[in-house]
Amino acid sequence: MNILVVQESDWIQRNPHQQHHLMERLSTRGHEIKVIDYPIEWTSGKLLKKREVVNNYHKIYSDAKIQVISPAIIQLPLFVYPSLIFSHWKEIKRQIREFKPDVIVGFGIVNTYIASKIAKKEGIPFIYYWIDVLHRLIPEKRFQVLGEYLEKITIQNSTEVLTINHKLEEYVQGLGATNTCVIGAGIDLNKFDPKLDGSSIRHQHNIKENDKLLFFMGFLYNFAGLKEVALEFAEDKYQNLKLLIVGDGDAYPDLQSIVEEHDLKDRVILTGRKPYNEIPELLAAADICILPAYPSEAIMQDIVPIKIYEYMAMGKPVITTCLLGVMKEFGDNTGISYVKKPADVLIKASTIDIMNEGRKARSFAEGNDWNRIVDEFESTLNGVVRIG
């Protein structure tokens, strides 16, 4: 099967998400896959960023072979989106002509709208896959309404709408989706194994045996609640707690300032971004994993970050704020503890039964093996192709 993927994020530079796992595993099963992406973190430099093609790319699985195409864009704030519309429209038409995809899968807004419109005209099955409420991530608030409108039109053009969790499914149904299905996040249970040894990581960062190490990984959004958790360490109430933060992003400079101002370098450890293949060992060093994002933040209302499954697969208890999507997906007694606000994380961490809650977490994660998830996704693709 020839599969064309479109998204408005950088396939190569950003950390692996649902689409990377799915597409790379499908590639190893013999499917031909091309990805049209967008360098979301472009910076003004050369006026024109030329079209780039990377062949036989893989991020996770060494035997995967994916072609990644980044169409040209004009790297100026007022011109980047008009140039994206033109170049991505042209590239999608080119790939339909040359690659002849059996199905197109979209993960974005603008180029996904374009792809859905062309696919409908050409009679190609189109799958719209929601792993986030993307219009809420648009920095310019005035464009979020336009983004939502394009999402609604794309839903109308879609053969099927997939979501990564049940809360998102409710959301897209509210936008008019009728043919929906949940294909949740998966986990590589061999790679994320509770038996992995994280002692060298603990030694490297001077984490003692009686220390409880909290862990967070991912993009450091300002609404992630990490600054509030870090400031709790300044209160000096929890001497045996430490926090390891793996990742970079908007909140990183502020976190650095908090660490320096309050002399927390031995208790709040910032590693920056790390390669994905190092994540299991880093996780193995942890005692408890956290997701302290603000529950009131609209972006966090309907999502379930894939990292929660990775936390749980490693047999780590998870402390999260009362995020609606997470609560609906996992409920109670699954190794996840809920707190009302980020500042409550350390209180909960001091009382949690690590061994018992960790066993519950691993047990839940074992139902989300990637092989089963990819089987389900592949079956969905085959179904829409037959219908088409």
N, C-alpha and C positions, 0 to 999 in steps of 0.2 A: 504494500500500500504506500502511495506517495502522500505525505502529510506536510502541509504548509502551515507554519505557525507565525502569528503576528503578535507583537507585544510592544509596549512603549516603555521598556526598561532595557538596560544593558545586559544582554545575555551572558557576556563574558566577564564583565567587571563586578556585577552584583553577586551576592551570595546565592547559593542554590535554593530554589523554591520548588513548589509542586511541579511546575512545568519542566524543570530540568530533570527531575527524577523520572517523570513519566516518559518524556521524549527520549532520554538516553537509554532507558530500559527498552522502549519500543525499537530503538535503533539496533540494540543487541539482538532483537528478535527478527531482524531482517528488513524492517520497514525503512524506507527512504524518507529523511526528514530535512526540511529546510526551514530556517528561522529568519524572519525579518524583524530586526530590533531597532532600538533608538538609544543613542548615548545620552541618557537622562542627566548625567553629570557633566555635560559639555561646558566648556569655559571659553570665553571670548579669546581668541588667538587669531589663527588664520580665518579669514572671512568665510571661506568655503571649506567644509569638511567633505572630502570626496567619498564616493561610494567605496566601501571596503567589503571584501569577502574572505572569510576564514573557513577553510575546508577541514573536514575530519576532526572537528572540535569535540572535546569531552571535558566535563568539569568533575564528574563523580565516578563514572565507570569507564575504565581504560579502553574497553573494546567498543565503546560507542563512537559513531562517526556522524556528526551533524554539521551541515553547512550553515554558517551564520552570515547574514547579509545585512550590512548597515548602509541604507541609502544615503545619498548626499543630503546635507542640510546647510543652510546659511546660519552661521554662528553669531547672530545678533538677536537680542530679545524680541524685537518687533517683527523679525522675519523668520525666526526658527520654526514656528508652527505653520505659517503659509508654505514654507519650503518643505516641511514634513508632509503636508497634505499632497503637494505636487509629486515629490519624489517617491513617497510610499504608494500612491496611486499607480504611478508608472511602474514601480517594482512589482507590485502585486499582479498587474496585468502581464508583465513580462514573465513572471513565474507561472502563471496560468497557461501562457502560450508555450513556454519551453519545458517546464517541469511537469505540467499537466497533473495537478494534485487531485487525488481522489476525495479529499476532505480538507477543509481549512478550519483551524482552531484559533480563536482569538482570545487574548488575555488583556487587551488594553481598552482604550476609548476611541481615539481619533482613527488610528490605522485599522482598528478592529471594525469600526463603523464602515470605513471604506471597503475593507475586505468583505464584510457581510453584504454590502450593496452589490459589489461585483459578483460575489458568489451566487447571489439570488438571481441576477441577470443571466449568469452563465450556467445555471442549473447545477451548481456544485454544493454538496452538503456542507453546512456551516455549523460549527459548535462554538458557543460562547461560554467560556469557562471563567467563573467568578471565584477568585481566591481573596478578594478584597472589594470594598466599596470604593472604587478608584476615584470617582469624582470628588470624594471628600479629601483626597490627597492633593488635589490641584491647589498650588500655593495661592493663586489669585482667586479670592473668594467670589468675585463677580463672574468667573468662568465656570464655577461649580454647577450652576443651573444649566448652562449649556452642555456641560459634560454629562449630567443626568439625562438631559433630553436625547443626546446621542446614544446613550446606553439603552434608553427605551426603544429607539428606532432599531438598534442592533438586535435587541431581543425579538422584535417583530420579524426581522430578517432571518432569524436563526432556525435551524432545523431542530436543535435541542439546546437547552441551557443547563449547564452543569454548575454545581457549587461545591465548595470544599467542606461545608458544614450545614447543619439544618437551619441555623439562624439566618444564614445568607440565602438559603432557599426561600424562606419566608419573605425575605426582603425583595428578591427578584420577582417573586409571585405578586408582590405589591406593585411592582413596576409593569405588570402585565404578562409575565411569563406563564405559560400554561404547560409546556412540555419540559418539565424539570426533573433533575435527578441529582442526588448527592453522591459524589465520589470523593471520599475524605482523604486526608493526608495519610501517607504511608510511612513506614519505618524499616530500615535495614537492621533486622534483629541480630545479625551476625556482627555488623560493624558497631552497633550500639549495644554492647554487651556489659552487664553489670560486673562481670568478672575482670574487666580491664583494670589495670593497676595505674592509679594516678599519683603514686607516692613521689615520683620524680618531679611532678608539677608542684606538689605541696612543698617539697624540699626547696625547689627553685625560688619560691615566693615566701619562704620562711613560715609556712603554715604548720603549726605544731599538731601533735596527735590529738590533743584535747580541744583544739580549736574547731568550731563549726564553721565550715566554709560555705557561704552563700554564693550563687553563681547566676550570672545573666550573660546571654550572648545575643548579638544581632545589631541592627541599626539603632543608634542611640538618638531617638526622637526626643524632643523637649518634653513631650507629654508622657514619656515612658516611666516617669516616677522615680528614676534613678537618682536624681539630684536630691530629692526629698529623703530617700533611703540613706544616701551618703551623709546628709546633714544629721541624721539620727545617730550616726557613729560619733559625731562631735560631742554628743551629750555624755559620752563615756560611761554609759550604763551597762554595756554588754561587752565585757572584756574578752570573752572567749569567742566572739563572733567576728568573722572577717568576710569581705565581699570581693569577688573576682569578677570583673566586667570585661568581656571579650567583644570588641567591635569598635566602630567609630561612627561619627554622625554629628548632627546638630548640637547635641548636648555635651559632646566631648570636651570642648574648651571650658565650659562651666564646671564640669566634673573635675578637671585638672585644677581649676582655681579653688574649688572646695577642698580638695585633697591637700593642696599647698597651704591654704589659709589656716586650716585646722590641724595641720601636721598629721594627716591620716594615711601617709604613704605605706605604712605597714599594715593597715587595716582595710583600706579601700584600694584595690590593685587594678590599674588600668593597663591592659595589654595591647590595646589597639586591635585592628582587624587581624585575624589569623586564617591561614588556609583551612579549607573545609576538612581536609584529611587529618588535621590536628585536633578537631573538635572532640572526638570521642575520648581522647586521653585527658583533655582539659575538663570535660564533664566528669570523668572518673575521679578527678581530684576533689570534686564537690561533695558536700553533704546534703544540701538543699538547693533547689533551683527556684528562681523568682520571676514573676511577671507583674511588676507593680504599677502598671499604667493606670492613668486616671480613668475611672469608670464613666465619668461624665463626658469624656472625649468622644465626639461623634465617630471618629475614625475607628475606635476600638469596639464599637457596640456590636458589630455583627461578624467579627472575624475570630478565627481560632488559629493563632500562629503555629506553623509546622514544628517550631522548636519545642513546643510543649510535648509533642509525641517523642521527640528525641530525648528530652529530659526524662520522661516516664520510662522509655525503653531502657535507660541506664539504671533504672531502679531508684531514681531520685524522687523524693517528695517534692511537690510543687506548691509554692505559696503565690497566690495571685489575688489581685483585687477583684471585686465582684463584677466581672465583665460578662455581659449577658450571653454572648456567643459561647464563651468558655463554660459558663454554668449550664447552659442548655445542652452542650455537647457531652460534658463529663458528669454533671450532677454531683452527688455526694458519694463518699466511701470509695473513691477511686484513686486515692493518693494525693488528691488536690485539696488544699485548704484555702479558704477565702477570707480576705480582710477588707475592711471598708475603704481604707485609704493607704497610700504608699508608706506613710510613716508608721503604720501598724505592723509592717513586715517583721521587724526585729523582735517585737513582742511575741508574735506567733512563732518565730524561729526558735525562740528560747524554750518553748514548751512542747514542740512537736516530737512525736515518736518516730524517729528517722527510719528505723529498721522496718517497723510495721507499715508505715505509710509508703515506704519505698517498695515493698513487696506488692502492695495494692497497685501502685503505679505501673510496675513492670507487667503485672497480670493483665491490666487493661490494654497496654501497648501491644501485647502479643496478638491481639485481634486485628492489628493494622499492619501486617507484614506487606511490604511493597509488592511482592509477587501477586498477592490477592488483589491489591488495588489496581495494579497494571492489567491483570486479567480482566477486571471489570471495565476499565477504561478501553482496552482493546476491543472488548465485546461491544461496547457502545459505539465505537468508531465503525466497526463492521456493520452494525445495525443501521446506522444512518447512511452508509455507503450503499447498502442493499436497497434501502428505501429510495435513495437518490437515483 
